[in-house]
Amino acid sequence: MADEPLVLGIETSCDETGVGIVRGTTLLADAIASSVDEHARFGGVVPEVASRAHLEAMVPTIERALKEAGVSARDLDGIAVTAGPGLAGALLVGVSAAKAYAYALGKPLYGVNHLASHICVDQLEHGALPEPTMALLVSGGHSSLLLSSDITSDVRPMGATIDDAAGEAFDKIARVLNLGFPGGPVIDRYAKEGDPNAISFPRGLTGPRDPAYDFSFSGLKTAVARWIEAKRAAGEEVPVRDVSASFQEAVVDVLTRKAVRACKDEGVDHLMIGGGVAANSRLRSLAQERCEAAGIRLRVPRPKLCTDNGAMVAALGAEMVARGRPASSWDLSADSSLPVTDPHVPGHDHDHVHEVGDPAHHHHHDHVHEVGEGNLYS
Protein backbone atom coordinates (compact mmCIF):
# COMPACT_ATOMS: atom_id res chain seq x y z
CA MET A 1 0.00 0.00 0.00
CA ALA A 2 2.74 2.47 0.96
CA ASP A 3 3.99 3.07 -2.58
CA GLU A 4 0.64 2.99 -4.40
CA PRO A 5 -1.89 4.54 -1.98
CA LEU A 6 -5.49 4.92 -3.14
CA VAL A 7 -6.59 8.45 -2.24
CA LEU A 8 -9.67 10.56 -2.92
CA GLY A 9 -9.12 14.32 -3.19
CA ILE A 10 -11.66 17.13 -2.76
CA GLU A 11 -11.09 20.65 -4.12
CA THR A 12 -13.49 23.54 -3.40
CA SER A 13 -11.24 26.60 -3.13
CA CYS A 14 -13.11 28.63 -5.76
CA ASP A 15 -15.89 27.80 -8.23
CA GLU A 16 -15.07 24.22 -9.23
CA THR A 17 -16.23 21.28 -7.13
CA GLY A 18 -13.47 18.82 -7.98
CA VAL A 19 -13.20 15.21 -6.83
CA GLY A 20 -10.28 13.08 -7.98
CA ILE A 21 -9.15 9.55 -7.23
CA VAL A 22 -5.52 8.55 -7.60
CA ARG A 23 -3.57 5.34 -7.04
CA GLY A 24 0.03 6.35 -6.44
CA THR A 25 0.72 8.55 -9.47
CA THR A 26 -2.03 7.04 -11.64
CA LEU A 27 -5.21 9.03 -12.22
CA LEU A 28 -8.33 6.86 -11.89
CA ALA A 29 -11.07 9.51 -11.84
CA ASP A 30 -11.39 13.27 -12.20
CA ALA A 31 -14.96 14.52 -11.69
CA ILE A 32 -15.74 18.23 -11.81
CA ALA A 33 -18.90 20.29 -11.32
CA SER A 34 -18.33 23.94 -12.19
CA SER A 35 -20.45 26.89 -11.12
CA VAL A 36 -18.68 29.25 -13.55
CA ASP A 37 -21.90 29.91 -15.51
CA GLU A 38 -23.67 31.02 -12.34
CA HIS A 39 -20.99 33.69 -11.80
CA ALA A 40 -20.78 34.90 -15.41
CA ARG A 41 -23.58 37.45 -15.07
CA PHE A 42 -21.71 39.06 -12.14
CA GLY A 43 -18.44 39.21 -14.09
CA GLY A 44 -16.54 37.41 -11.32
CA VAL A 45 -16.83 34.68 -8.72
CA VAL A 46 -19.38 35.39 -5.98
CA PRO A 47 -18.25 33.52 -2.83
CA GLU A 48 -21.74 32.83 -1.47
CA VAL A 49 -22.94 31.49 -4.83
CA ALA A 50 -19.85 29.28 -5.06
CA SER A 51 -20.31 27.86 -1.55
CA ARG A 52 -23.95 26.94 -2.19
CA ALA A 53 -23.04 25.33 -5.52
CA HIS A 54 -20.34 23.24 -3.78
CA LEU A 55 -22.87 22.11 -1.22
CA GLU A 56 -25.28 20.89 -3.92
CA ALA A 57 -22.59 19.28 -6.07
CA MET A 58 -20.47 17.60 -3.39
CA VAL A 59 -22.13 14.21 -2.80
CA PRO A 60 -23.09 13.57 -6.47
CA THR A 61 -19.54 14.48 -7.60
CA ILE A 62 -17.93 12.14 -5.04
CA GLU A 63 -20.27 9.33 -6.11
CA ARG A 64 -19.49 9.99 -9.77
CA ALA A 65 -15.72 9.83 -9.08
CA LEU A 66 -15.98 6.54 -7.16
CA LYS A 67 -18.04 5.05 -9.97
CA GLU A 68 -15.65 6.32 -12.65
CA ALA A 69 -12.65 4.88 -10.75
CA GLY A 70 -14.44 1.59 -10.13
CA VAL A 71 -13.49 1.61 -6.45
CA SER A 72 -15.47 1.49 -3.24
CA ALA A 73 -15.06 4.23 -0.61
CA ARG A 74 -14.00 1.50 1.82
CA ASP A 75 -10.94 0.72 -0.35
CA LEU A 76 -9.49 4.21 0.11
CA ASP A 77 -6.24 4.69 2.05
CA GLY A 78 -7.01 8.32 2.81
CA ILE A 79 -9.06 11.41 2.01
CA ALA A 80 -7.30 14.62 1.00
CA VAL A 81 -8.89 18.07 0.83
CA THR A 82 -7.80 21.60 -0.01
CA ALA A 83 -7.54 23.37 3.37
CA GLY A 84 -6.41 26.65 1.75
CA PRO A 85 -5.72 29.11 0.32
CA GLY A 86 -9.04 30.05 -1.30
CA LEU A 87 -12.48 31.48 -0.52
CA ALA A 88 -13.20 30.77 3.15
CA GLY A 89 -16.83 29.70 2.71
CA ALA A 90 -16.06 27.55 -0.32
CA LEU A 91 -13.14 25.83 1.44
CA LEU A 92 -15.33 25.07 4.46
CA VAL A 93 -17.73 23.01 2.34
CA GLY A 94 -14.88 20.80 1.11
CA VAL A 95 -13.20 20.48 4.50
CA SER A 96 -16.52 19.58 6.18
CA ALA A 97 -17.31 16.97 3.52
CA ALA A 98 -13.81 15.45 3.72
CA LYS A 99 -14.07 15.21 7.52
CA ALA A 100 -17.48 13.56 7.29
CA TYR A 101 -16.31 10.95 4.79
CA ALA A 102 -12.99 10.30 6.58
CA TYR A 103 -14.72 9.99 9.94
CA ALA A 104 -17.51 7.74 8.68
CA LEU A 105 -15.07 5.49 6.84
CA GLY A 106 -12.39 5.50 9.55
CA LYS A 107 -9.78 6.81 7.10
CA PRO A 108 -6.95 9.32 7.65
CA LEU A 109 -7.67 12.92 6.67
CA TYR A 110 -5.10 15.13 4.91
CA GLY A 111 -5.65 18.88 4.67
CA VAL A 112 -3.38 20.02 1.83
CA ASN A 113 -2.26 23.27 0.21
CA HIS A 114 -3.95 24.38 -3.02
CA LEU A 115 -0.70 25.66 -4.58
CA ALA A 116 1.37 22.60 -3.67
CA SER A 117 -1.44 20.51 -5.23
CA HIS A 118 -1.12 22.46 -8.50
CA ILE A 119 2.56 21.45 -8.61
CA CYS A 120 2.00 17.83 -7.58
CA VAL A 121 -0.64 17.17 -10.27
CA ASP A 122 2.14 16.98 -12.85
CA GLN A 123 3.13 13.59 -11.37
CA LEU A 124 -0.05 12.18 -12.88
CA GLU A 125 1.13 13.28 -16.31
CA HIS A 126 4.92 13.07 -16.35
CA GLY A 127 5.82 10.79 -13.42
CA ALA A 128 7.63 11.64 -10.18
CA LEU A 129 8.62 15.28 -9.76
CA PRO A 130 12.35 15.95 -9.99
CA GLU A 131 13.83 17.32 -6.76
CA PRO A 132 14.23 20.23 -6.75
CA THR A 133 11.52 21.52 -9.10
CA MET A 134 10.95 25.17 -9.96
CA ALA A 135 7.24 25.86 -10.42
CA LEU A 136 5.52 28.82 -12.02
CA LEU A 137 1.90 28.86 -10.84
CA VAL A 138 -0.42 31.22 -12.66
CA SER A 139 -4.17 31.36 -12.09
CA GLY A 140 -7.04 33.73 -11.40
CA GLY A 141 -5.97 34.10 -7.79
CA HIS A 142 -2.23 33.44 -7.82
CA SER A 143 0.94 34.17 -9.73
CA SER A 144 3.91 32.72 -7.94
CA LEU A 145 7.34 31.26 -8.50
CA LEU A 146 8.05 28.39 -6.11
CA LEU A 147 11.04 26.13 -5.49
CA SER A 148 10.19 22.70 -4.12
CA SER A 149 12.74 20.16 -2.95
CA ASP A 150 10.01 17.93 -1.43
CA ILE A 151 6.41 18.62 -2.39
CA THR A 152 5.11 17.20 0.90
CA SER A 153 7.28 19.27 3.23
CA ASP A 154 9.43 21.89 1.56
CA VAL A 155 8.05 24.53 -0.80
CA ARG A 156 9.89 27.85 -0.86
CA PRO A 157 8.37 31.03 -2.33
CA MET A 158 10.81 32.73 -4.71
CA GLY A 159 8.46 35.41 -5.96
CA ALA A 160 4.79 36.33 -6.19
CA THR A 161 2.46 38.93 -7.59
CA ILE A 162 2.44 42.15 -5.60
CA ASP A 163 -1.00 43.15 -6.91
CA ASP A 164 -3.25 41.45 -9.49
CA ALA A 165 -2.77 37.81 -10.40
CA ALA A 166 -2.24 37.10 -14.11
CA GLY A 167 -5.65 35.44 -14.50
CA GLU A 168 -7.33 38.40 -12.84
CA ALA A 169 -5.76 40.74 -15.41
CA PHE A 170 -7.09 38.53 -18.24
CA ASP A 171 -10.60 38.71 -16.73
CA LYS A 172 -10.48 42.49 -16.35
CA ILE A 173 -9.21 43.18 -19.86
CA ALA A 174 -11.81 40.79 -21.31
CA ARG A 175 -14.45 42.80 -19.42
CA VAL A 176 -13.18 46.11 -20.85
CA LEU A 177 -13.30 44.52 -24.34
CA ASN A 178 -16.83 43.17 -23.64
CA LEU A 179 -15.70 39.58 -24.26
CA GLY A 180 -17.42 38.08 -21.21
CA PHE A 181 -16.16 36.00 -18.28
CA PRO A 182 -13.86 34.16 -17.71
CA GLY A 183 -11.36 36.13 -19.78
CA GLY A 184 -8.44 33.74 -20.24
CA PRO A 185 -9.76 31.35 -22.91
CA VAL A 186 -11.47 34.06 -24.98
CA ILE A 187 -8.42 36.37 -25.06
CA ASP A 188 -6.23 33.40 -26.01
CA ARG A 189 -8.61 32.73 -28.92
CA TYR A 190 -8.65 36.32 -30.23
CA ALA A 191 -4.89 36.71 -29.72
CA LYS A 192 -4.21 33.87 -32.17
CA GLU A 193 -5.47 36.13 -34.97
CA GLY A 194 -3.76 39.29 -33.70
CA ASP A 195 -0.28 40.81 -33.81
CA PRO A 196 1.57 40.53 -30.47
CA ASN A 197 3.84 43.42 -31.48
CA ALA A 198 1.05 45.74 -32.62
CA ILE A 199 0.94 47.75 -29.39
CA SER A 200 3.78 48.20 -26.93
CA PHE A 201 2.32 47.57 -23.47
CA PRO A 202 4.44 47.83 -20.27
CA ARG A 203 6.33 44.87 -18.78
CA GLY A 204 5.87 45.15 -15.00
CA LEU A 205 8.81 44.88 -12.56
CA THR A 206 11.46 44.22 -15.22
CA GLY A 207 13.76 47.15 -14.39
CA PRO A 208 17.28 46.62 -13.01
CA ARG A 209 16.24 47.68 -9.49
CA ASP A 210 12.97 45.70 -9.43
CA PRO A 211 12.61 42.47 -7.43
CA ALA A 212 13.90 39.73 -9.73
CA TYR A 213 11.10 37.20 -9.26
CA ASP A 214 8.03 39.24 -8.26
CA PHE A 215 5.20 40.05 -10.65
CA SER A 216 2.94 43.06 -11.13
CA PHE A 217 0.05 43.18 -13.59
CA SER A 218 -1.93 46.11 -12.23
CA GLY A 219 -0.05 48.76 -14.24
CA LEU A 220 -0.36 46.69 -17.40
CA LYS A 221 -4.10 46.26 -16.85
CA THR A 222 -4.53 50.03 -16.41
CA ALA A 223 -2.39 50.81 -19.47
CA VAL A 224 -4.43 48.45 -21.68
CA ALA A 225 -7.74 49.80 -20.35
CA ARG A 226 -6.63 53.42 -20.97
CA TRP A 227 -5.46 52.56 -24.49
CA ILE A 228 -8.87 51.03 -25.27
CA GLU A 229 -10.72 54.01 -23.73
CA ALA A 230 -8.65 56.47 -25.78
CA LYS A 231 -9.55 54.63 -28.99
CA ARG A 232 -13.23 54.66 -28.09
CA ALA A 233 -13.13 58.33 -27.09
CA ALA A 234 -11.65 59.16 -30.49
CA GLY A 235 -14.54 57.26 -32.10
CA GLU A 236 -12.19 54.65 -33.55
CA GLU A 237 -12.78 50.94 -33.67
CA VAL A 238 -10.85 48.93 -31.09
CA PRO A 239 -8.70 46.23 -32.77
CA VAL A 240 -9.75 43.47 -30.37
CA ARG A 241 -7.41 40.85 -31.85
CA ASP A 242 -4.30 43.05 -31.73
CA VAL A 243 -5.10 44.30 -28.23
CA SER A 244 -5.61 40.71 -27.03
CA ALA A 245 -2.37 39.52 -28.63
CA SER A 246 -0.29 42.48 -27.38
CA PHE A 247 -1.70 42.29 -23.84
CA GLN A 248 -1.22 38.51 -23.67
CA GLU A 249 2.36 38.85 -24.94
CA ALA A 250 3.17 41.38 -22.19
CA VAL A 251 1.91 38.93 -19.53
CA VAL A 252 3.59 35.77 -20.81
CA ASP A 253 6.84 37.56 -21.70
CA VAL A 254 7.32 38.59 -18.05
CA LEU A 255 6.14 35.26 -16.61
CA THR A 256 8.49 33.13 -18.73
CA ARG A 257 11.44 35.52 -18.52
CA LYS A 258 11.36 35.53 -14.70
CA ALA A 259 10.77 31.79 -14.41
CA VAL A 260 13.74 30.95 -16.66
CA ARG A 261 15.92 33.46 -14.79
CA ALA A 262 15.02 31.84 -11.44
CA CYS A 263 15.93 28.39 -12.81
CA LYS A 264 19.32 29.66 -14.00
CA ASP A 265 20.05 31.52 -10.75
CA GLU A 266 19.18 28.49 -8.62
CA GLY A 267 20.83 25.94 -10.91
CA VAL A 268 17.55 24.07 -11.43
CA ASP A 269 17.11 22.32 -14.77
CA HIS A 270 13.34 21.64 -14.55
CA LEU A 271 10.50 24.12 -14.80
CA MET A 272 6.92 23.10 -14.11
CA ILE A 273 4.05 25.43 -15.06
CA GLY A 274 0.63 24.99 -13.45
CA GLY A 275 -2.58 26.82 -12.53
CA GLY A 276 -5.44 27.88 -14.81
CA VAL A 277 -3.40 30.30 -16.96
CA ALA A 278 -1.01 27.43 -17.80
CA ALA A 279 -3.76 26.38 -20.22
CA ASN A 280 -2.88 29.50 -22.26
CA SER A 281 -1.42 28.44 -25.62
CA ARG A 282 1.01 31.36 -25.95
CA LEU A 283 2.38 30.85 -22.42
CA ARG A 284 3.06 27.21 -23.30
CA SER A 285 4.79 27.95 -26.59
CA LEU A 286 6.94 30.84 -25.33
CA ALA A 287 7.95 28.87 -22.21
CA GLN A 288 8.93 25.94 -24.43
CA GLU A 289 11.01 28.21 -26.67
CA ARG A 290 12.82 29.92 -23.78
CA CYS A 291 13.39 26.72 -21.80
CA GLU A 292 14.89 25.00 -24.84
CA ALA A 293 17.24 27.94 -25.37
CA ALA A 294 18.34 27.76 -21.72
CA GLY A 295 18.66 23.97 -21.55
CA ILE A 296 15.78 23.63 -19.09
CA ARG A 297 13.22 20.80 -19.25
CA LEU A 298 9.66 22.11 -19.25
CA ARG A 299 6.80 20.15 -17.67
CA VAL A 300 3.24 21.36 -18.20
CA PRO A 301 0.23 19.14 -17.42
CA ARG A 302 -2.60 18.96 -19.95
CA PRO A 303 -5.00 21.96 -19.72
CA LYS A 304 -7.71 20.03 -17.83
CA LEU A 305 -5.24 19.28 -15.02
CA CYS A 306 -4.00 22.91 -14.92
CA THR A 307 -7.33 24.41 -13.91
CA ASP A 308 -8.67 23.63 -10.40
CA ASN A 309 -9.52 19.94 -10.03
CA GLY A 310 -9.75 17.19 -7.43
CA ALA A 311 -7.09 15.02 -9.08
CA MET A 312 -4.33 17.41 -7.99
CA VAL A 313 -5.48 17.22 -4.36
CA ALA A 314 -5.62 13.42 -4.54
CA ALA A 315 -2.13 13.39 -6.12
CA LEU A 316 -0.65 15.37 -3.22
CA GLY A 317 -2.64 13.30 -0.70
CA ALA A 318 -1.24 10.08 -2.20
CA GLU A 319 2.28 11.52 -1.94
CA MET A 320 1.63 12.39 1.75
CA VAL A 321 0.56 8.78 2.44
CA ALA A 322 3.46 7.30 0.43
CA ARG A 323 6.00 9.41 2.32
CA GLY A 324 4.42 8.68 5.70
CA ARG A 325 3.48 12.28 6.49
CA PRO A 326 1.23 12.72 9.54
CA ALA A 327 -2.52 12.97 8.89
CA SER A 328 -4.48 16.07 9.92
CA SER A 329 -6.53 16.08 13.10
CA TRP A 330 -10.31 16.33 13.29
CA ASP A 331 -10.09 20.00 14.22
CA LEU A 332 -8.63 20.79 10.78
CA SER A 333 -9.72 24.30 9.77
CA ALA A 334 -10.17 25.94 6.41
CA ASP A 335 -7.50 28.65 6.15
CA SER A 336 -8.19 31.14 3.35
CA SER A 337 -4.60 32.42 3.50
CA LEU A 338 -2.71 29.17 4.16
CA PRO A 339 0.94 29.94 3.31
CA VAL A 340 2.56 27.94 0.53
CA THR A 341 5.34 27.03 2.96
CA ASP A 342 2.78 24.66 4.55
CA PRO A 343 2.16 21.97 1.89
CA HIS A 344 -0.16 20.28 4.36
CA VAL A 345 -1.71 20.81 7.78
CA PRO A 346 -0.54 18.02 10.10
CA GLY A 347 -2.50 17.01 13.16
CA HIS A 348 -1.62 17.41 16.82
CA ASP A 349 -2.37 13.75 17.52
CA HIS A 350 -1.00 11.66 14.67
CA ASP A 351 -2.87 8.45 15.50
CA HIS A 352 -6.31 10.07 15.61
CA VAL A 353 -7.58 7.80 12.87
CA HIS A 354 -7.60 4.78 15.14
CA GLU A 355 -9.64 6.59 17.74
CA VAL A 356 -12.60 7.21 15.46
CA GLY A 357 -15.00 5.35 17.70
CA ASP A 358 -13.89 7.04 20.89
CA PRO A 359 -16.32 9.85 21.78
CA ALA A 360 -14.07 11.04 24.60
CA HIS A 361 -11.40 11.75 22.01
CA HIS A 362 -13.22 14.36 20.02
CA HIS A 363 -15.55 16.16 22.41
CA HIS A 364 -12.97 18.89 22.93
CA HIS A 365 -12.57 19.33 19.18
CA ASP A 366 -16.07 20.45 18.42
CA HIS A 367 -15.11 24.06 18.13
CA VAL A 368 -16.05 23.95 14.46
CA HIS A 369 -19.47 25.19 15.57
CA GLU A 370 -17.99 28.20 17.33
CA VAL A 371 -17.99 30.54 14.37
CA GLY A 372 -16.37 33.24 16.47
CA GLU A 373 -13.02 31.43 16.38
CA GLY A 374 -10.76 33.64 14.33
CA ASN A 375 -8.99 31.04 12.26
CA LEU A 376 -12.12 29.63 10.70
CA TYR A 377 -12.96 32.62 8.54
CA SER A 378 -9.65 34.45 8.57
N, C-alpha and C positions, 0 to 999 in steps of 0.2 A: 504493500500500500504506500509506503513512504515515498517511493519515487514516482508513482503514477496516481496521486490522490484524485478522487472524484469530488469536485467542488461546484456548488451552485453560487452564482454571484448576482447581486441585486444592485442596480444603479438607478438612483432617483435624484441626482443632484440638480437637474434643471427641468427640461420639458420632455425627456424621453424616459419611459418606464422600461428599463432594460433588464432582462434576465438571461444569463448565460450559464451553460454547463460545460465544464472542462475536465478532461482526464489527463493529468500531467500537463503537457503542452499541446494536447489535441482538443480542438473545438468540437463538441458534440451537438450543441444547440445554442442559438443566439436569437432570442425572441424579443421583439421591440414593439411597444405601443407608444406612438408619439402624439403629443397634444399640440404640435406646432400649428396646425390649422386653427385651433381655438384661440391662439395668441395673435394670429396674422392681422385681425382687424384692429388690434391695439398697437401694432407696429413693434412689438417687443414681448418678451415673456412676462406674464403676470403671475407672480408667485402663488397667489391664492388659487387661481385657475389651475396652475400646474399641480399643486398639492392635491386638489380634489380629483384631478384626472388620474394621478398616481394611485389614489385610493381605489378608484373604480377599476383600474387596469391591473392592479397588483396580482390578485389571485388567479384570474384567467391567464395572465402572461406566464406566471410560474407553472401553471398546469400545462400550458402549451409547450414550454421549454422541456419539461420532464417527458412529455409525450414525444417530442421531436428527438430527444436524446435516447429515448427507449430505456430510461432508467427509472427506478422507483425512488421516492424521496428517502426511503430507509437505507438505500445503498450509499448515500452521500457520506463523505468523510468530513465534510464541514460546510458551513454557510458563510459566505463573505458578503459584505455590504459596504457601499461608499458611506463613510462616516463624515466626510467633508473633503475639501471645501465645496460650497454650493449654496443653494437657497435653503435657509433653515427649515422652513415648513416642509419643503419637498424632501429634504434629507430625512426628516423625522418619520415620514411615511415608510421609507425604505428600511430604516433602522428598526422601527417597530415591527415591521413584517419579518425581517430577518431574525429578530429576537424570538418572535412567536414560533416561527418554523424551527429554529435551532432548539428552543426549549421543549417544544412538543415532541421533536424527534430525538432529543438527547444528543445533539451534535454540537461540536465546538463552533463558536461564533467568532468571526474575524472582521473587525471594523477596519477598513483600509482607506488609503488616501486616493482621491480621484486622479490626481496628477501622476502619481506612481503607477496607477492602473493603466493610464494612457501609454506609459512607456512599456509596461510589462506585456501589453496585448500583442506586441510584435513577436513574442515567443510563439504565438499560435501560428504565425505566418512564416517566420524565418528561423525557427529553432531558438535554442538558449541564447540569451543576451550576452554579448561579450562583456567582460569586466576589465576596465571601466567602459561605460557607454556615455557618450554625450547625447543629450536629447533636447530637441527644439520642440516645445509644445505650444501650438497656436490654435486658439479656439475663440468662441464668443466671449468667454470670461477670462481667458488667460493667454499671456504670451510670455513664456519663460524659457530660459536656457539652463538645463540641469545636468549635473555630472553625477552619474550613479556607479558606485563600485560594487554595490550589492542592493538590488532593488527592494529587498525585504527590510533592510536596516540602514542603508547609507545613501541618501540622496542629497546632493549639495547644490543649493541655488547659485548659479554663476551670474545670472542677470534676469531681469523681469521688466515688464512694462511699467513705466512710471505714471501712466495715465490710462488711455483707452487700450483695450486689447485689440489685436488685429481684426478678429471677427466682428467686434463692435463697430470698428471703422467701416468695414464692408457694409454692415446693416445700415449705418447712418448715411453713407453715400448713396446706397440703393434707394433710401427714402427720399433724399434730395432729388434723385433722378426719376422718382415715381416708378420704381421697378418692383415695389412690393417687399415682403419679408418672408423668409430670411434673405439677406443680401448676397451672401457668398456665392452660391451656385449661379445666380442670375448674372452677376457681374462677370464671373468666369466665362459665361456663355457669350456675353456681348464683347468681352475683351478679345476673344478669339478672332473677331472680325475687325478689330481696331488696331491702331498704330501705337505701340507702347512708348514711342519717342515723340509722339505728336505734341504733348504738353509737358513742360518741365516742372514737375511737382517736387516739393522739398523732401529730402531724406533726413528723417529725424535722428538726432544724437549721433551724427557721423563725423563731427568735428574732432580735431586733434585733442581737445581738452575734455570731450564728452566721455561719460563712462563707457568703457569698451563693449560691454555685453548687455547694457540696458536698452529698452525700446521706448519710443514715444510716437504715438500715432495721432495725437490730438491736434497738433499743428498742421499735419498733412490733411486731416479731415476738414479743418477750417479753411485751409488754402483751396481745397477742391470745391468746397461748398461756395466760397466767395467767387471762384472762377466761373462756376455755373450761374450764380446770381448775376454776375456782371454781363454774361452773355444774354441772359433773359432780359435784363434791364435795357440792354441795347436793342432788344427786339430781334435778336439773332437766334437761329436754331442751335440747340445744344447738341454737339456731336457725341451722342451717348456711347458709341462704340470706342471712339478715341479717348474719351474721358475715362471709361471703364478700364481700358488697356493701360493708360498712363498712370492712373491711380494704383491699379493692381501691381504694376511694375515697381512703383515706389515702395510698396509694402514688401513685396517678395525680395527685392534687391537688398533691402536692409536686413531682413530676416536671415537670408542665406549668407550674406557677407559676414554678419556677426557670428553666426553658427560655425562657419568654416574657420574664422579667426580663432574662436575659442578652442576648436579641435587642435589647431596648429600650436597655440600657446600652451595647451595642456599635454601635448604629445599623444592625443587620442586619435586612433585611426578609424573609428566608427562613429557615424552620426545617424541618429534615429529621429525621424520627424513624426509627430503624432498630434492628436487634437483635430477638431472639425475642419480647420482651415488647411490641414494637410491633405484634404481631398481636392484642394485647388490645383488645377492642371499646370499652371505656370510655376507655382511654387515647386512642384515636383520636378519639372523639367530644368529649371534654373539651378535647383539644388544638385541635381544629377550632374549637370555641366560643371558646376564649381567644385563639387566633391571629386569628380574624375580628374580635374586639373590639379587638385591638391593631393591626390593619392589617398583619398578618404573613401571608405566604403559606406554607401548610403543604404539605410533600411527604412522603408516606408510601408506600413501595412496597407492593405487594400482599403479604398475609401469607406466602406461600410464599417470597418473596424476602427477608423479614425474618429468618426463622430461618436458621441456618447453611447455606450452599449453595456450590456451585462457581462459579455464575454471577457472584457478587460478586467472586470472586478473578480470574476471567477479565476482568470489566469493568475492574478496576483495572490488570490486566496490559496490556490493550488501550490504556488511557490512558497507561501508561508508554511503550509502543512509539510511540504517536502523538506524544507530547511528546519523544521522543528521549532518555528517561532511560537511564542506563547499566544494562546487564544485571548480574546477580549472578555471582560467580565460582563455580567448581566446589567451592570449599571452603565454600559456603553452609551455615550451621548452623541447626538449629532453636533458637529462643530463646524459652523459655516465658514470659519476662517482657519481650519486645520492647516498648520504649516507643512510645506512639502518635506521638511526635514523629518517629519513623522510619517514614514510609509504605512505604518499601521498603529492602532491604538491597543497596546497590550493590556491585559487585565491585572488586577491587584492579586487575585488568587488564581494561579494558573491551572489548578485542577478542578475549576468550578463545574466543568462538564459532567463530572461523575457525581456531583451532588444535586443533580437536577431534581430528584424526588424529595429533597430535604427542605421542608418549608422553613425551618429555623435558619437555613442558610441565606435565604433571600429576603426575609422580612425587612432587613435594614437597607435593602437596595430599592425600596419602592419609591424613591424620590422622583421617579419619572413623572409622577402625577403632580409634583410641586412645581408648577410652571414658573414660580418666582425664582427658581434657581438660575443664577446668571448664565451658566455655561450652556444651558439648553437652547437658548435663542440668541446667543451672542453672535 
